[in-house]
């Protein structure tokens, strides 16, 4: 398993270029080329989910299985605006605001976690990337029909940043998709409910049948 810091983030190189999800997707595909990995199971969360979906759409033969976790990229103009969240936190209060939005269980937002996440963010030095990140010229939704990989949509039930309606849209447009909802979790179910999240992920990656929950959650969504 490889955990990749996307171009411009974390410990990866941070060139002074235009950044969008398409740039990151093509960069990740070149990363797989450099390692000689073909095909790969690709897992992405939030913006990483948007990137992973683009990878699978750009070159369907490169992605054997796709997992989108609370993925961005499929909003709708009629959706309520997401909660205001600092894009580049520099204070403990700003970092606390982010964590309160990302997490369902507010007791998890401890002083230690706030300090740890802020320190990691400041160390990453990705202010330029965040300031220059734009929407890609080609929106994601029309590309989803090109995805052929079996796809798992795994979402926190109480996500306020990318709500369940987005998962339902992905489910409708990806031909071989299964949707699983994690209760008592918001935008980071892998952090709040790791046992439920990991067991579902492992079963899917092994090729086992996963019960699709879209009928339960998507009947009334746009």
Secondary structure, DSSP 4 states (H G I P E B T S, - for coil): ---PPPTTSTTS---SS-B-HHHHHHHHHHHHHHHT--SEEEEEETHHHHHHHHHHHH-GGGEEEEEEES--S---TTSPPPPP--SS--SHHHHHHHHHHH-S-GGG--HHHHHHHHHHHHHHT-HHHHHTB---SS-SGGGGGG--SEEEEEEETT-SSS-HHHHHHHHHHSTTEEEEEESS--S-HHHHSHHHHHHHHHHHHTT------HHHHHTT--
